[in-house]
Amino acid sequence: MQTVQNVTEVASSLDQVMASIAAGKEAEQALRHAAAEEITNDLIINADFAEWIETYEGPKFDVIHCDLPYGINYSGSRTRRTGTAHVAPRYADSPDVFWALLDAFLANQDRVAFPTAHCLFWFDFRHYGGIIESFEAAGWKLSTANPLIWTKGYQGIASDTKRRPRHCYEPALLFSRGDRQIIKLDKDHFEATIDEVKLHINQKPLIMLKHFLGLLVDEHTAVLDPTCGSGTSLAAASQLGCNRFLGVELDKSNADIARHILQRHADLEAKSE
């Protein structure tokens, strides 16, 4: 009888110990989640980039990832104009807005960019010459005459099915400041289909952004995205182990989505430790 009682007491003690361990793990995860949420809130700024950059006095960045509105007055099937956007854009897709954002960046580049830096700049060929001229006038150098190319398979815009082929790729220009070198050698094109679930109208695939940012980002790199949307570029930079990152987003709902995505990534990182 005494032996049975001892076994029962030991089992009860073990249950208490296991419960304490489980509670401790839950408390630790809660603390990490809260810390990640606090950090993430500070890393996504809800502001107009053209206004924000004029007063920015924080640490500078090695890589600027620019995915501005293309300035082509696009009014396709996933914009507010047709009422089917997942998240309506706030920056108008007009040439005036595009050039205002680009001019604001280049006029205030010393506030955000190190003397040695890269800029990965997504664009439309209608502004190709003007973009290169503006960057070179501001002291940047085109790293390669050939744009980086993201191909989307058969996904893309068919603007005139009787006269034009379906447009299924997007280009980016790579500029360097102070002759910053790339982190690793890799190909200048990448194929990835558009995500089925888009949290932002212009959201690009994480796997594709990770490929191109992988040319420029390592554990010593700081990344800025002036119009970060749903934060996919920052999630890619984080997965590449960047030292720090910052995103600016005009639309509050988009900024909240970016915080959620980055916080989820931080939670997964914490659970894997």
Secondary structure, 3 states (H helix, E strand, C coil): CHHHHHHHHHHHHHHHHHHHHHHHHHHHHHHHHHHHHHHHHHHEEECCHHHHCCCCCCCCEEEEEECCCCCCCCCCCCCHHHCCCCCCCCCCCCHHHHHHHHHHHHHCHHHHEEEEEEEEEECCHHHHHHHHHHHHHCCCEECCCCCEEEECCCCCECCCCCCCCCECEEEEEEEEECCCCCCCCCCCEEECCCCCCCCCCCCCCHHHHHHHHCCCCCCCCEEEECCCCCCHHHHHHHHCCCCEEEEEECCHHHHHHHHHHHHHHHHHHHHHC
